[in-house]
Amino acid sequence: MNMVINSRDPIAALFGSWSSDLTLGAILLRVFLSLLLSAVIGWERSSKRHSAGLRTFMLVALAGTMASLLDSYLYANNGSGHFLLSAGAVIGGAVISIHSIFYSSRNQIKGLTTTVGLWAAGIIGIALGLGYYTVALISFAALLCALLWFPALESTLKNRSNHFEIHLELTNSVSLQDFVTVIRRLGLTIDEIEQNPAYVGSGLSVYSIAISVSNEMLKKYKTHAEIIEALKSLDYIYHIEEMRG
């Protein structure tokens, strides 16, 4: 049974016409590729100790592949209902992905990249289930590059931006005013200060602080890391670090 929608896929053309049909071989190939590609993405996430790992990515992608395969069968046999299950798989993947987002004790949102990665893996699985091998493989390569290589670029750009947030732990609340004074003398502007309730009773005064670099010399020559390193020398600071999403 030939699926016309796949007849122009370059990779399907290399495999042969059987890969565009709803045959046992084509189904096995699509499921295998779905598990293989999602396993690679899941391994990348789990190697960095993110909440959703290898098996989660494989299951989400497999669900997308199964949904699109069933959609193809329904359309081929009944001529209706095409993409209904696939649409449901996309929505289901998005709902599952949301649960990968959480707030750390330092008021940082964690899991956003993993969430989008899960959702994208599900869509790649759908593309494979429909026999769009080229779209799936190109999308997989783009997603893997974004996860592996773009964090370094993103970190460099953020480290040179004029705005950043810090997690600040002071030995006592009285020192906050001294810290604000030092910040202003350095040519920095405090946009927002929020006390972190997770550390109540710890003996420390902990804050999340949004800072803007207003001094032109700092903008040109100093990175966030260098500014924070200089602030660490203040004796009333117990711990300070930049907050990253």
C-alpha positions in Angstrom: 0.0 0.0 0.0 1.9 3.1 -1.2 1.7 6.4 0.8 1.8 9.1 -1.9 2.7 11.7 0.7 6.1 10.1 1.2 7.0 9.5 -2.4 9.2 12.5 -2.7 11.2 12.1 0.5 14.9 11.9 -0.6 15.9 9.3 2.1 12.8 7.2 1.4 13.9 7.2 -2.3 17.3 5.9 -1.3 15.8 3.1 0.8 13.4 2.1 -1.9 9.6 2.3 -2.4 9.1 -0.2 0.4 10.1 2.4 3.0 7.2 4.6 2.0 4.6 1.8 2.3 2.9 0.7 5.4 4.8 -2.6 5.3 6.3 -4.5 8.3 9.8 -3.5 7.2 8.9 0.2 7.0 7.1 0.1 10.4 10.1 -1.6 12.0 12.5 0.9 10.4 10.5 3.9 11.6 10.1 2.6 15.1 13.9 1.7 15.3 14.9 5.2 14.1 12.5 6.8 16.5 14.0 4.9 19.4 17.6 5.4 18.2 17.4 9.2 17.6 15.4 9.9 20.8 17.9 7.7 22.8 20.8 10.0 21.6 18.9 13.1 22.7 17.9 11.5 26.0 21.5 10.4 26.6 22.7 14.0 26.1 20.1 15.3 28.7 20.8 12.5 31.2 24.6 13.0 30.9 24.0 16.5 32.2 21.8 15.2 35.1 18.5 16.7 33.8 15.2 15.4 35.1 14.0 13.7 31.9 16.6 11.2 30.7 17.0 8.5 28.0 13.9 6.4 28.7 11.6 9.4 28.9 12.8 10.7 25.6 12.5 7.3 24.0 8.9 6.8 25.2 7.7 10.3 24.1 9.2 9.8 20.6 7.8 6.3 20.4 4.3 7.5 21.3 4.5 10.1 18.5 5.7 7.4 16.0 2.9 5.0 17.1 0.2 7.8 16.8 1.3 8.8 13.3 1.5 5.2 12.2 -2.1 4.6 13.4 -3.2 7.8 11.7 -1.7 6.6 8.4 -3.6 3.3 8.8 -6.8 5.0 9.5 -6.4 7.3 6.5 -5.4 4.5 4.2 -8.3 2.2 5.3 -11.1 4.8 6.0 -10.0 7.9 4.2 -10.6 10.0 7.3 -9.2 10.8 10.7 -5.8 11.7 9.4 -3.5 13.4 12.0 -6.0 13.3 14.8 -3.9 10.9 16.9 -0.7 12.7 15.9 -2.2 16.0 17.1 -3.2 14.3 20.4 0.4 13.0 20.7 1.8 16.6 20.3 -0.6 17.9 23.0 0.1 14.9 25.3 3.9 15.4 24.8 3.5 19.1 25.7 1.6 18.2 28.9 4.2 15.7 29.9 7.0 18.1 29.2 5.6 20.7 31.5 6.2 18.5 34.4 10.0 18.7 33.7 9.9 22.4 34.8 10.6 23.1 38.4 11.9 25.9 40.7 15.1 25.3 42.6 15.7 26.5 46.1 17.4 29.5 44.5 14.3 30.7 42.7 15.7 29.5 39.4 13.5 27.9 36.8 14.9 24.6 35.8 14.1 22.1 33.0 12.9 24.5 30.3 15.4 23.1 27.7 14.6 19.6 28.6 10.9 20.4 28.3 11.2 21.8 24.8 13.5 18.9 23.9 10.9 16.3 24.9 8.2 18.1 22.9 10.6 18.3 19.9 11.5 14.6 20.2 7.8 13.7 20.1 7.3 15.7 16.9 10.4 13.9 15.4 8.7 10.6 16.2 5.6 11.7 14.4 7.6 12.7 11.3 9.2 9.2 11.3 5.9 7.5 11.8 4.6 9.3 8.7 7.7 8.2 6.7 9.3 11.7 6.5 12.8 10.4 7.1 14.6 13.5 5.8 12.6 15.9 7.9 13.1 13.8 11.0 16.8 13.4 10.5 17.5 17.0 9.7 15.3 18.0 12.7 17.2 15.6 14.9 20.6 17.0 13.8 19.4 20.5 14.5 18.0 19.6 17.9 21.2 17.8 18.9 23.4 20.7 17.7 21.2 23.1 19.7 21.6 21.0 22.9 25.4 20.3 22.5 26.9 23.4 21.0 24.6 26.4 21.6 24.9 26.4 25.5 28.5 27.6 25.2 27.5 30.4 22.8 24.5 31.3 25.0 26.8 31.4 28.1 29.2 33.7 26.3 26.4 36.1 25.2 24.9 36.2 28.6 28.2 36.8 30.3 28.6 39.9 28.2 25.0 41.2 28.5 24.1 44.3 30.4 21.6 42.5 32.7 22.1 39.6 35.0 20.7 38.0 38.2 22.6 36.8 41.2 21.9 34.5 44.1 23.3 36.3 47.2 23.8 34.8 50.7 24.8 37.3 53.4 26.0 36.5 56.9 23.3 38.9 58.2 20.6 41.2 56.9 22.3 44.4 58.1 25.0 43.9 55.4 22.4 44.3 52.6 22.7 48.1 52.7 26.5 47.8 52.5 26.3 45.5 49.5 23.9 47.9 47.7 26.4 50.8 48.4 29.2 48.8 46.9 27.2 47.9 43.8 26.4 51.5 43.1 30.0 52.5 43.5 31.0 49.9 40.9 28.6 51.5 38.4 26.0 48.8 38.6 22.2 49.4 39.1 20.0 47.1 41.1 16.7 46.6 39.3 15.1 44.3 41.8 15.8 42.6 45.2 13.7 39.6 46.3 14.3 37.7 49.6 14.4 34.0 49.2 12.0 32.4 51.7 13.6 28.9 51.2 16.4 29.9 53.6 14.3 31.3 56.5 15.8 29.9 59.7 19.1 29.0 58.2 20.9 31.9 59.8 21.7 33.5 56.4 20.0 36.4 54.6 19.5 35.2 51.1 18.4 37.3 48.1 17.8 37.1 44.4 19.0 40.3 42.8 18.6 41.7 39.3 21.5 43.9 38.2 22.1 46.1 35.2 25.6 47.2 34.1 25.4 51.0 33.7 29.1 51.8 33.8 30.5 52.1 30.2 34.0 50.7 31.2 32.4 47.7 32.9 30.3 47.1 29.9 33.3 47.0 27.6 35.9 45.2 29.7 34.3 43.1 32.5 32.2 40.0 32.3 29.6 38.9 34.8 32.0 36.3 36.1 34.7 38.9 36.8 32.3 41.2 38.5 31.0 38.4 40.8 34.6 37.3 41.5 35.4 40.9 42.7 32.3 40.9 44.9 33.3 37.6 46.6 36.1 39.5 48.4 33.5 41.3 50.6 33.8 39.6 54.0 30.0 39.7 54.8 29.2 37.6 51.7 28.8 34.0 52.5 28.1 32.9 48.9 27.3 34.6 45.6 26.8 33.2 42.0 25.0 34.2 38.8 21.6 32.7 38.3 21.1 30.9 35.1 17.9 29.4 33.6 
